[in-house]
Amino acid sequence: MTTSRESKEKKGEATGRDRILTVIVFALFFSWLLAFSFEGRVLYAITDFYGVSAQTYVFGAIAAQFAGLLTCGFFVRTMRAAKKLILFSIVLCAAATSVFFFQPSFLWMAALLSAAFFVGCCVAAWGYYFKGCTPKGERIKTMADALISSNILMILLNMTAIHISPQIGLGSSILMLVLAFFFALRLPKEGAPQKQVERSAAGSEAIRASKFGALAFLCLFIVVITINSGLMYQVVNPAFVHLKLLTSLYWAVPYIAALLIMRNLPRRISRSYILYVAIAMIGISFILFILLGRSWPDYLLVNTLMLGACGVYDLFWWSILGDILELDKNPAKILGIGLASNVLGVLLGGFIGNAIGTVGGSEQHPIFMALGVVCITLILLPPLHNRLTKLLKSHVFLTAFAEMPEKEQRRKMSSFNPMEPLTARESEVMELLIHGRTYKEIAAELFISENTIGSHARNIYAKAEVTNRVELMDLFLNPPDPDSEQEQT
């Protein structure tokens, strides 16, 4: 007994250390990314110092990062491979950054594009540690800690580059990479052993189909919502460029504050409702940008609303991605696809804002577009929330059901007692529904049409007094207590 307790304590300590390591590596590496390759102030300071335009470098780096995020999951399939890629990417990024100490040349673009591609790969590969070193219920805190830490470090790098020297800022960003490499060496090569759950092939296919449908919907939501971020970079930020000290110091502060609030929200508070507040905040901030001037109080108001909303957005979809990682063996692929949607939204918003500015459009044109994006986001959020809730509840049920001994599964099947008795055929259909099979798969197994399966399913739901499969699964796994029902009667 004592040995078992000691073993659990040691395992908990190891998991805690690994979680802290993953946060440190992410924060150090991401601070370099935010300060340099991804619309970073250090990159802008260096290009300004040499009198060259940063626009081509910025869009090229974002596009290369998008490609890296999408492709990483296809060749990184284990935590061991993820660690090797992270170490290699950090070294390459440090070498590429050092090129910017020299006069502008074609090497700048070559170095930045190669580094940005492996940035995307590195961040996607970090998904193995995001999943393997943090319990599912704690991932929102891990992500909040990582984003808060990286943004604080980014502020320090930006301040150094803008107010001391671009070269010192560049050197400081390389120092972040050196420290990231040092801590990444200590990352585990393998995740904690997890109990393997054997599921039926049909159940796995049902989850897989539902997972990719929900992931596609989430990616669409991320693309739409982050178009506003691209517009912010290209339209709002340049309008306050004359407030150099304030913008460099305060820009990310509301973002960090929003992350802290979201991180410490009680579990009973629905984060989807907070997201509606954030959507309203982003809309109000763009309206105020049109109505107000360009003084420092105006900047404080607009930036507080805008970056606070961005903090809520980011932690919302980061945490959702953290939950969806449970549904796939390759977290690099899931995280890469999700973050690629974010980068694509920023890229599209940046192109739109830049194009309007190039043809001589007024500041109001992208603002009206941003407000349109806000309206589309409000339309997408309810079905997104509904679909993700069903997906994650189905996954929890199928995992719990598959872990039961077969005898226990049969006992639950036989003891399930809806308000009205089921026919023999309805019982067959219900058992297959409980195992997670699709209408098409049930129809093929029972040699009847999908329409007939749908009719049987509706009858089952009506007799069980539920409205869908998720509620049926929940009722099946947690049946009401007959004694409590009699007391109520």
C-alpha positions in Angstrom: 0.0 0.0 0.0 2.8 2.4 1.0 4.8 1.5 -2.1 1.8 2.2 -4.3 1.1 5.5 -2.6 4.8 6.5 -3.0 4.7 5.5 -6.6 1.7 7.7 -7.3 3.3 10.6 -5.5 6.5 10.2 -7.6 4.4 10.0 -10.8 2.5 13.1 -9.8 5.7 15.0 -9.1 7.2 13.9 -12.5 4.0 15.0 -14.3 4.2 18.3 -12.5 7.8 18.8 -13.5 7.1 17.9 -17.1 4.1 20.3 -17.2 6.3 23.2 -15.9 9.0 22.3 -18.5 6.5 22.3 -21.3 5.3 25.8 -20.2 8.8 27.1 -20.0 9.9 25.8 -23.4 6.7 27.1 -25.0 7.0 30.5 -23.3 10.6 31.1 -24.3 10.2 29.9 -27.9 6.8 31.7 -28.4 8.2 35.0 -27.0 10.8 34.9 -29.8 8.1 34.1 -32.3 5.8 36.9 -31.2 8.7 39.4 -31.0 10.3 38.5 -34.3 8.9 36.2 -36.9 5.1 36.7 -36.4 4.4 40.4 -37.0 7.1 41.1 -34.3 8.3 44.5 -33.1 11.9 43.3 -33.2 11.6 42.5 -36.9 10.0 45.9 -37.6 12.7 47.7 -35.6 15.5 45.9 -37.5 13.9 46.7 -40.9 13.3 50.3 -39.9 17.0 50.6 -38.8 18.1 49.5 -42.3 15.4 51.5 -44.0 13.7 48.5 -45.7 10.0 47.6 -45.8 9.0 44.9 -43.4 5.7 44.0 -45.3 7.1 41.3 -47.6 9.1 39.7 -44.8 6.0 39.7 -42.5 3.6 38.1 -45.0 6.2 35.6 -46.2 6.9 34.5 -42.7 3.3 34.1 -41.8 2.7 32.0 -45.0 5.7 29.8 -44.3 4.5 29.3 -40.7 1.1 28.2 -42.0 2.7 25.6 -44.2 4.8 24.3 -41.3 1.7 23.9 -39.0 -0.2 22.0 -41.7 2.6 19.5 -42.6 4.1 18.7 -39.2 1.6 16.1 -38.2 2.4 14.0 -41.4 6.0 13.3 -40.4 6.0 13.7 -36.6 4.2 10.7 -35.1 5.8 10.2 -31.7 6.9 12.3 -28.7 10.5 11.2 -29.4 10.3 12.7 -32.9 8.6 15.8 -31.6 11.5 16.5 -29.2 14.1 16.1 -32.0 12.1 18.4 -34.2 11.7 21.0 -31.4 15.5 21.0 -30.7 16.3 21.3 -34.4 13.8 24.1 -35.0 15.2 26.1 -32.1 18.7 25.8 -33.4 17.6 26.8 -36.9 15.6 29.8 -35.7 18.6 31.0 -33.7 20.9 30.7 -36.8 18.3 32.4 -39.0 17.8 35.3 -36.6 21.5 36.0 -36.4 21.5 36.7 -40.2 19.7 39.9 -39.4 22.8 41.4 -37.7 24.2 41.8 -41.2 23.2 44.2 -44.0 19.9 43.4 -45.9 20.3 40.8 -48.6 18.5 37.8 -50.1 19.7 35.8 -47.1 17.2 37.7 -44.9 14.2 36.3 -46.8 15.7 32.8 -47.1 16.6 32.7 -43.4 13.2 34.0 -42.3 11.1 31.7 -44.5 13.0 28.6 -43.5 12.8 29.6 -39.8 9.1 30.4 -40.0 8.4 27.0 -41.6 10.1 25.2 -38.8 8.4 27.5 -36.3 5.1 26.1 -37.5 6.4 22.6 -37.2 7.8 23.2 -33.7 4.6 24.7 -32.3 2.5 21.8 -33.8 5.0 19.2 -32.4 4.6 20.8 -29.0 1.1 19.3 -29.1 2.6 16.0 -27.9 3.7 17.7 -24.7 0.5 19.7 -24.4 -1.4 16.5 -24.4 1.0 14.1 -22.7 2.3 16.3 -19.8 -1.0 17.9 -18.7 -4.2 16.2 -17.5 -7.2 16.9 -19.7 -9.0 19.1 -17.2 -5.9 21.2 -16.6 -5.0 22.1 -20.2 -6.7 25.5 -20.1 -4.4 26.5 -17.2 -1.3 25.1 -19.0 -2.2 27.1 -22.1 -3.0 30.3 -20.1 0.3 30.0 -18.2 2.2 29.5 -21.4 0.6 32.4 -23.3 0.8 34.8 -20.3 4.5 34.0 -19.8 5.4 34.3 -23.5 3.6 37.7 -23.8 5.4 39.1 -20.8 8.7 38.1 -22.3 7.6 39.5 -25.7 6.9 42.9 -24.0 10.4 43.0 -22.6 11.9 42.1 -26.0 9.8 44.7 -27.8 10.8 47.4 -25.3 14.5 46.5 -25.7 14.3 46.7 -29.5 12.3 49.9 -29.7 13.8 51.9 -26.8 17.4 50.7 -26.4 18.6 49.2 -29.7 17.2 46.9 -32.5 20.4 44.9 -32.3 20.2 44.4 -28.6 16.6 43.4 -29.0 17.6 40.9 -31.7 20.3 39.5 -29.4 17.8 39.2 -26.6 15.4 37.3 -28.7 18.2 34.8 -29.6 18.9 34.5 -25.9 15.3 33.3 -25.5 16.0 30.6 -28.1 19.1 29.5 -26.3 17.2 29.2 -23.0 14.4 27.3 -24.8 17.0 24.9 -26.2 18.5 24.3 -22.7 15.1 23.5 -21.2 13.9 21.5 -24.2 16.8 19.1 -23.7 15.2 18.1 -20.4 11.8 17.3 -22.0 10.7 13.7 -21.7 11.2 11.5 -24.8 8.0 9.5 -24.1 4.7 10.4 -22.5 3.3 8.9 -19.4 1.9 5.4 -20.1 -1.8 5.5 -20.7 -4.3 2.7 -20.4 -5.2 1.6 -23.9 -9.0 1.3 -24.4 -10.2 -1.2 -27.0 -13.2 0.1 -28.9 -15.2 -1.5 -31.7 -14.0 -0.4 -35.1 -17.5 1.1 -35.8 -17.3 3.1 -32.6 -13.9 4.5 -33.5 -15.2 5.4 -37.0 -18.1 7.2 -35.5 -15.9 9.3 -33.2 -13.5 10.0 -36.1 -16.2 11.3 -38.4 -17.7 13.4 -35.6 -14.2 14.7 -34.6 -13.2 15.9 -38.1 -16.6 17.5 -38.6 -16.3 19.4 -35.3 -12.7 20.2 -36.0 -13.6 21.6 -39.4 -16.3 23.8 -37.9 -13.9 25.0 -35.2 -11.3 25.8 -37.8 -13.9 27.9 -39.8 -14.7 29.7 -36.6 -11.0 30.4 -35.8 -10.4 31.7 -39.4 -13.3 34.1 -39.3 -12.7 35.4 -35.8 -8.9 36.0 -36.3 -9.4 38.0 -39.5 -10.0 40.8 -37.1 -6.5 40.2 -35.7 -5.0 40.7 -39.2 -7.0 43.9 -39.6 -5.8 45.1 -36.2 -2.1 44.6 -37.2 -2.5 46.4 -40.6 -5.0 49.2 -39.7 -5.4 49.9 -35.9 -1.7 49.5 -34.8 -0.3 51.8 -37.5 -2.8 54.5 -36.5 -1.2 54.8 -33.0 2.4 54.3 -34.1 3.3 57.8 -32.9 2.6 56.6 -29.3 5.8 54.6 -29.3 6.4 54.2 -25.5 2.8 53.5 -24.7 2.1 51.0 -27.5 5.3 49.0 -26.8 4.5 48.8 -23.1 0.8 48.5 -22.9 -0.2 46.7 -26.1 -0.3 43.1 -24.7 -1.4 44.0 -21.1 -5.2 43.7 -21.7 -4.5 40.4 -23.5 -2.6 39.1 -20.4 -5.3 40.3 -18.0 -8.0 38.5 -20.0 -6.0 35.3 -19.9 -5.6 35.6 -16.2 -9.4 36.1 -15.7 -10.3 33.2 -18.0 -7.7 30.9 -16.4 -9.2 31.4 -12.9 -12.9 31.3 -13.8 -14.8 28.7 -11.7 -15.7 25.6 -13.7 -19.4 26.3 -13.3 -19.2 29.5 -15.4 -19.7 28.8 -19.1 -16.8 30.2 -21.1 -19.0 30.3 -24.2 -21.0 33.1 -22.6 -17.8 35.0 -21.9 -17.0 34.6 -25.6 -20.2 36.5 -26.4 -18.9 39.3 -24.2 -15.6 39.3 -26.1 -17.3 39.4 -29.5 -19.2 42.5 -28.3 -16.0 44.0 -27.0 -14.2 43.6 -30.4 -17.2 45.2 -32.2 -17.3 48.2 -29.8 -13.5 48.6 -30.1 -13.7 49.0 -33.9 -16.6 51.4 -33.6 -14.7 53.5 -31.1 -11.7 53.4 -33.4 -13.8 55.2 -36.1 -15.4 57.7 -33.6 -12.4 58.6 -31.4 -9.2 60.4 -32.2 -5.6 59.1 -32.0 -4.6 60.4 -28.6 -3.3 58.2 -25.7 -6.6 58.0 -23.9 -8.2 56.8 -27.1 -5.5 54.2 -27.6 -6.0 52.9 -24.0 -9.7 52.5 -24.5 -9.6 50.9 -28.0 -6.6 48.6 -27.2 -8.1 47.5 -23.9 -11.3 46.3 -25.5 -9.6 44.8 -28.6 -6.7 42.9 -26.9 -8.9 41.8 -24.0 -11.3 40.3 -26.5 -8.4 38.6 -28.3 -7.2 37.0 -25.1 -10.6 35.5 -24.5 -10.8 34.3 -28.1 -7.3 32.7 -28.0 -7.7 30.8 -24.8 -11.2 29.6 -25.8 -10.1 27.9 -29.0 -6.7 26.8 -27.5 -8.6 25.0 -24.7 -11.0 23.5 -27.2 -8.1 22.2 -29.2 -6.7 20.8 -26.0 -9.9 18.8 -25.5 -10.0 17.5 -29.1 -6.4 16.2 -28.7 -7.9 13.3 -26.7 -9.7 12.1 -29.8 -6.6 11.5 -31.9 -3.3 9.6 -31.5 -1.4 12.4 -33.3 -1.8 15.7 -31.4 0.7 17.4 -33.7 -1.8 17.0 -36.6 -4.8 18.3 -34.6 -2.9 21.2 -33.0 -1.2 22.1 -36.3 -4.5 22.2 -38.2 -6.2 24.3 -35.5 -3.3 26.8 -35.3 -3.0 26.9 -39.1 -6.6 28.2 -39.1 -5.5 31.0 -36.7 -2.5 31.9 -38.9 -4.7 31.8 -42.0 -7.2 34.2 -40.5 -4.4 36.7 -39.5 -3.0 36.4 -43.0 -6.3 37.1 -44.7 -7.0 40.0 -42.4 -3.6 41.4 -43.1 -4.0 41.1 -46.9 -7.4 42.8 -46.7 -6.1 45.6 -44.6 -3.0 46.1 -46.7 -4.9 45.9 -50.0 -7.4 48.6 -48.8 -4.5 50.8 -47.7 -2.6 50.3 -51.0 -5.5 51.4 -53.2 -6.1 54.5 -51.0 -9.2 53.3 -49.1 -10.2 55.1 -45.9 -9.7 53.5 -42.4 -13.4 53.0 -42.2 -13.5 50.3 -45.0 -11.6 47.6 -43.0 -13.5 48.6 -39.9 -16.9 47.9 -41.5 -15.5 44.6 -42.7 -14.4 43.8 -39.1 -17.9 44.5 -37.9 -19.2 42.1 -40.6 -16.8 39.5 -39.2 -18.2 40.1 -35.7 -21.7 39.4 -37.0 -20.7 36.2 -38.8 -18.9 35.1 -35.6 -22.1 35.6 -33.6 -24.0 33.3 -36.1 -21.3 30.6 -36.0 -20.8 30.4 -32.2 -24.1 28.7 -31.1 -23.9 25.7 -33.6 -20.1 25.4 -32.9 -20.8 25.2 -29.1 -23.5 22.6 -29.7 -21.5 20.4 -32.0 -18.4 20.5 -29.8 -20.4 19.6 -26.7 -22.0 16.6 -28.4 -18.6 15.4 -29.7 -16.8 15.6 -26.3 -19.7 14.1 -24.4 -19.9 11.2 -26.9 -16.2 10.6 -26.5 -16.3 10.5 -22.7 -19.2 8.0 -22.9 -17.6 5.7 -25.4 -14.4 5.7 -23.4 -16.1 4.9 -20.1 -18.3 2.3 -21.8 -15.4 0.6 -23.5 -13.4 0.4 -20.2 -16.3 -1.6 -18.6 -15.9 -5.4 -18.5 -18.2 -7.1 -21.0 -20.3 -8.6 -18.3 -20.9 -5.1 -16.9 -21.8 -3.8 -20.4 -24.4 -6.6 -20.8 -25.8 -5.9 -17.3 -26.3 -2.3 -18.1 -27.9 -3.2 -21.4 -30.4 -5.6 -19.8 -31.2 -3.3 -16.9 -31.8 -0.2 -19.1 -35.5 0.6 -18.6 -37.1 3.4 -20.6 -40.5 4.8 -19.8 -42.1 2.6 -22.5 -40.8 -0.9 -23.4 -38.8 -1.2 -26.6 -39.6 -3.6 -29.4 -37.0 -6.3 -30.2 -35.8 -4.3 -33.3 -35.6 -1.1 -31.3 -33.5 -2.9 -28.7 -31.1 -4.0 -31.4 -30.8 -0.5 -32.8 -30.4 1.0 -29.3 -27.5 -1.4 -28.5 -25.7 -0.4 -31.7 -26.4 3.3 -31.1 -24.9 3.0 -27.6 -21.7 1.4 -29.2 -21.3 4.6 -31.2 -22.2 3.2 -34.7 -23.6 5.5 -37.4 -27.0 5.0 -39.0 -25.3 3.8 -42.2 -23.3 1.1 -40.2 -26.4 0.0 -38.3 -28.4 -0.2 -41.5 -25.8 -2.4 -43.2 -25.6 -4.7 -40.1 -29.4 -5.2 -39.7 -30.1 -5.2 -43.5 -32.6 -2.3 -43.3 -32.6 1.2 -44.7 -31.1 4.3 -43.0 -34.6 5.9 -43.0 -35.9 3.0 -41.0 -33.0 3.3 -38.6 -33.8 7.0 -38.2 -37.4 6.1 -37.4 -36.4 3.5 -34.8 -34.0 6.0 -33.2 -36.7 8.6 -32.9 -39.0 6.1 -31.2 -36.2 5.1 -28.8 -35.5 8.7 -27.9 -39.2 9.3 -27.3 -39.6 6.3 -25.1 -36.5 7.2 -23.1 -37.6 10.8 -22.9 -34.4 12.2 -24.5 -33.9 14.2 -27.7 -30.6 12.8 -29.1 -27.9 10.1 -28.9 -25.8 12.1 -26.4 -28.6 12.4 -24.0 -29.4 8.7 -24.4 -25.8 7.8 -23.7 -25.8 10.0 -20.6 -29.1 8.4 -19.4 -27.7 4.9 -20.1 -24.4 5.5 -18.2 -26.1 7.4 -15.3 -29.7 6.1 -14.9 -32.0 7.8 -12.4 -32.2 6.3 -9.0 -35.6 4.5 -8.7 -35.7 5.2 -4.9 -35.4 8.9 -5.4 -38.1 8.9 -8.1 -40.5 7.1 -5.7 -39.7 9.7 -3.0 -40.5 12.5 -5.4 -43.7 10.8 -6.4 
